[in-house]
Amino acid sequence: MRAIARRYGVSLVTAREALILLEKEGWLDVRHGSGCYITREHKPDRHIAILSELDILRPGISPYFPRIVNRLRGVFRSRNLPFRIHIGFAAGPEDSKGDPTDQGFFDDIENDHVSGVVAVATLPKNKRGFRVLSG
């Protein structure tokens, strides 16, 4: 743990918490007095899913949201991280016409092809133009 903390410039507590999390998720077998052992193999077909709700492509939406998606693409490419963009639509229950997200996104998660998710979506506006959160 000390070597990991030193290598990544984090505290010993942070390194320990990271190893505990990886152990809980089944990636590591931590054997006290012996070391840490990888329990899962890296799957080369895994990718980071960028989940982008279709509202960001609607005319009149701030260009800020498509910029986020493009910036993420650039960051992942520069680090040679595989990614896939999943496009869905954000709709309230009253005007929903199906699943809110691309079925391929759910298939990839179910088949353990997703190593992480970044979600980018707009919030609906009320009549006064304010963004609202609904629970």
N, C-alpha and C positions, 0 to 999 in steps of 0.2 A: 504494500500500500504506500509506503514511503517513496518508493521509486516512481510509482504512478503519480503521486501528488507532486513530486519534483518535476517530472517530465512535462506535466500539463500545467504547472504553476498554480495549483489549487491547494487548499488546506488538506490535512490528513482526514479531517471529518468529511469533507466533500468527496474525497477518493473512496472512503469507506462506504458512504451512502450510495455512491455509484455502483460499487461492487455488490452491495446488498440488493440494489434494484435489479442488476443484471442476473443475480442468483435467483431472485423471486420470479423473474420472467423466463427462467429456464436456460439462460445463455451460459451461465457459469456454474461450476461445482466448486465451492470454496471449502477447502479442507484446511482447518486450523493446524498450523505447524508444518504443513506440506506445501500449500500454494493454491492457486486458482487454475482450474482446468476448464477449457471450452467444452460445452456439452452439445451445442448445435453447430452444424456446419453453415457457413455463409452460403446463401443461395444466390448464384449469379443472376437469376431472373428476377430478383427483388428490385424494387424501385421506390422512389419517393413519389407519392401521389399529390399532385397539385389539384385540389378540388376547387373549381371556379364556377360559381353560380352564373347562369346566363345573363342575369341582370347587368353584369358589368359590361356586356356587349351591346346593351340597348342604347339607342340614340338618346342623347341628353344626359347620360350618366357621366360624371366627372372622368376625365382621362386618367385620373389617379389609379383606379382599380386595374385597368389593363396594364398600366406601367408596373404595378406590383408583380403581376404574373410574368411579364417580360423580364423584370429584374431577377425574379426567382429562377427563371430559365437560364439566364446568364450566369448566376452564381453557381447553380448546380453543374452547368456545362464546364465552367472554369475549374471546378474541383473534380471533374470526371465522375459525378454522381448520377446514376441513371434516374430518370424521372419520367412521369407520364402525366399529361394534363387530362383531367376528367371534367367535362362540361355538363352541367345540369341546369336547373332553373329554380329560382327562389320564388315561391308563391305561397300565399296564405291559404288556409284550409278552405276558404270560401271560393277561391278560384283555381284550386289545384286540379291539374288534369293528368295526374299520374305520379309516379315516384319523383321526389324532389331532386334526384341525382342520377347520373349516368349509371346504368345497370353494370357496366364494366367495372366501375369503382367497387361495387359490392362483390362482384365475382373475384376481383383481384384480392380483396381482403380475405374472403372466404378461402381462397386457394393459397394464402400466405405468401403473396407476391409483393405486399406493401411493407416497406421498412419504416415508413413515416408518412404523415399527412400534413399538408399545409392547406388550410381552407381560406379562400378569399371570396368574400360576398359583400353585397351592399345591404344596408338596412332599409326597410320600407319607410317612406315618409308619410306623415299625417297631412291633413289638409292645410296646415299652416307652414309646411315645408320643413318641420323638425323631424329628425330621425327618432324613431321610437323602437324600443325593445319590447317584444311580447314574449310572455312565458308560456 
